[in-house]
Every structure is written in C-alpha cells, then in structure tokens.
Amino acid sequence: MTVSIPDLPLLHLSDGELALINVLRADMMRDRSALLLRDAYFNGEQLIRDLGISIPPQLKSLHTVIGWPRVGVESLEERLDLEAFRWADGADSADLAEIVEANDLLDESSLAHTDALIFGREYLAVGSGDCGEDCPPLISVESPLDMTLMWDARLRMGTAALRECAANSYVESGPEERMLVLYTPDQTVTCLPSVSGGWEIVDRDEHKLGVLPVVRMANRQRTADRIGKSEITPEVMSITDAACRRLMGMEVAAEFFGAPQRYILGASESAFQDADGTAKSAWETYIGRVLALERDEDGAVPTVGQFAAHDPTGMTKIIDLYARIMSSQFGLPPHMLGYTTDNPASADAIRSTEAKLVKRSERRIRRFGSAWQQAMRLALWVRDGEPPDKARRIETVWRNPATPTVAAQADATVKLVQAGILPADSDVALEMAGLSENQRQRVRTDRLRSRGTSILDRLAEIAPDDTAPSVEAVDGDADTG
C-alpha cells in the first residue's frame, strides 16, 4: 500500500538557502558605501576634501554646498514621464490600467527613475497582493541600498535576489529588527531574526513561476557591467568638490578681506586711545574711521591711505568655468547650472543645446521601458497563474522628452492627416499632437458621445418619415370599416 505524504514547506532555511543569503548579503554590503556616497552628493551632504592650504583651522567646520549633482539628475528624470501601459495590438488595456492604479505606478515610477539615475540601478519586485483572491498583484519599487540581485549574463535575467530592510515597516516587531526576503524562481522566503541568532521563516510563498519575480532597472549598462552606473560619475564629484572649495574660498576672503584695509603713517599714539588714555580695540579704531587726527610736533599731518579691497571676480570666473565643464558632463545647457552671458540665448539656440539631454532621455526611456514591461508581464503571470501570451506585446507610453512648441506639434500632425498618412480619428494623431494619456482618453470619450448623439439625431429625423405611411394606412382601414 502506497501512502502519499504531502510536501511540507521547510520551517528553517536550508543549507543552500543560507549560503545564497550570505553571498547576496556580502554583495550588497560591498557596494553600499559607494551607493551612500552618491546619495550624499545628491543630497548635498558630502564632505569636501580640503587641501589644507587656504582655509584656516577656525573655518574647518564651514560647510559649503553646491547642488549641481541634484540639478543634473533631476533635469534628466523630469523628462522621463511614464503615462500608461497598453497592449501593442490595440486591445482594451483596462486590465493593465487596473494593475497600474492599484500600485500607483505612475507616481512610483518617478521614484524608481530617480534612484536608478543616482545609484545606477533600481529593482522592481512582483508578488501577490494581500487583500484576497481578487486582489491585484503587487509591484513594489525597491532601493539598491536594501536589495541586490544575482545576474545570469548568458540568459540576461536574474537567478536570485535578496532584500534586507527594517521589519517594523511590514510586520509587528521591534524597532531594531531587520527582515530578510529571499527571492528565487520558485519561491519567496520571508525571514526574521531568531532568538538563537539565526533566521526564522515567517512566510514561504511557493509561487512556482520558474522565473525570478524581480526586475533590475539598470542605468548606463555595458557588456562587462550589467549592474549599471550612476549619473553622478567621479568627474561630476570631482568638479563639485572643486566648485565647493572655490565657494568656501570666497567665504574666507569675505571674512578677511571684505572690509578694505587702511593704514595711517605719522599718527601719534593718542589717536588710538580713549579720553581716559585706554587703548582702543582694533575694531573700534577701524569702525570709527579715525575721524580726526592731530598734527605732530613739526606740524605735519599724518598720511592716511587704503589698500585695494578684495575682488571676487577671479573666483566667480573659475566657478563659471566649472559650470561649463559640469554642463558638458550632464549634457545640460549651461544656463541650467547658473552660468549666464551678457547676450541671452535665443529660443532656437536653447533647444539646440538641449539636443544631448533629449537624446539621453530617449535612451533611458528605451532601457527603463523594457524593465517596466517585464515587471508588468510578471504581474499578469502572478494574477492569472500562467505566463501571458508571448505574441501579445506590452507597450509603455511616455511623454515626449523634447520640448517642441505646441504650434509645431499641431502643424506636423495636421500635415500627416492631410497627406493621408494618419486617419483624423487615430489615437496616434492625438499622441503626436502632444496630448497626454488622460487627455486622449477624454477625447475618445467625447468622440463616442458625439457619435452616439449623431446617431440619435439621425433616428429622430428618420422616425417621422417611417411612421407616416403606417398611420395613413391605419386611417384608411378605419374609413373602410
């Protein structure tokens, strides 16, 4: 007699899972210091490396901040506006919109893009919801400070991932406790620290997807570096430090040489004393401007002069030079970093200087859009219990990263419609005209309403003509009777 014993999930981590956790934790800790350094430059909290030459010890605590790294990252992120997801075959995308709204992805995408640009990577974790059977799948945006992923270069996909974060954000626990979540292609294991010093499993979700439910959103990948690189490069950090030191030098110069120095030759000692003979302080002597001086014994008048005051023009020119160098690193127009000229640039010149920024935005849209599409397909897989049809492709809808004028967009769209390349009622025409996804949805609704109203008006016009003969026939039958 054969007795089948059901497979029970392990209550403790296996040796293989413990080894995998140790490898992933070591990988996460190795990169943490470099990630925190980039985060410090973005927040303006970095420590400036002082050369120890021009700044006196009394001003060592002076902290000067210049926000160029934040300006460079945010200027690129502001052009990465994710608007919607849709099926490429034109089918109804209400199922995709439900997942997007349940996870607030349009707002969360901005956080993901910002972290990906700062740290060089961001992670999208997919799982089942906690509100029941009909709950939409959960897509969470995870920081690389708390998460890492093991990558298979041949398959171009992840094989395992680990997230370590504060446990009190998810379950009831002490403020100091940490929580581990191990992601594998077959299951997701959630652990809390045990009393004995190891890890205790609190949940083991055996989803059996066969693929890792984590997607890495990488920035500036290379063939030998699929992890991604930050936009805050060593060149950006070096120029930021140099500009901060120049600003700090201007502060020091303002303290020492802001007030012009004066000299007096041939004055008696009494000119620097009070009425009672007490010597005045240096500041009292200076601020008093030495309004009156007596002649000496020979009748000569003391000579009074003034040294040239400090001119900060030289330092401001150096800072302008750093601004131009930084603009080339970020691909930004120099005026975005505070560099101005006597002759303001024209609108066409400004748009031409933004060409590199627009191209960089388009590259990020292509890379980040692929990550969002993978995350959405995993969400459909989790919801339906089976992989979505590979023949059906998901598209991400982005706002145009360029800044063309409304008149230019409308003119180009009208010419394409008049040439017969685009139908007048095409959604592509609305998109080319610069309308957002919400505006296009409202236009589609208005078109359906207008079409329904026109049909009702035609029926109202046709109805009297169709009923008139039948009424006459009825009257004729009545007379005959």
FENTAGI-V291849 format. One line per field, one symbol per residue. ss: DSSP state (a for helix, b for strand, c for the rest). A space follows every 50 residues. Layout:
# FENTAGI-V291849
ss=???
This chain:
# FENTAGI-V291849
ss=ccccccccccccccaaaaaaaaaaaaaaaaaaaaaaaaaaaaaccccccc ccccccaaaccccccccaaaaaaaaaaccccbbbbbbccccccaaaaaaa aaacaaaaaaaaaaaaaaacbbbbbbbccccccccccbbbbbccccbbbb bbccccbbbbbbbbbbaaaccccccccbbbbbbbcccbbbbbbcccccbb bbbbbccccccccbbbbbcccbccbccccccccaaaaaaaaaaaaaaaaa aaaaaaaccccbbbbcccaaaabcccccbccaaaaaaccccccccccccc ccbbbbccccccaaaaaaaaaaaaaaaaaacccaaaacccccccccaaaa aaacaaaaaaaaaaaaaaaaaaaaaaaaaaaaaacccccccccbbbbbcc cccccaaaaaaaaaaaaaccccccccaaaaaaccccaaaaaaaaaaaaaa aaaaaaaaaaaaaaaaaaaaaaaaaaaaaac
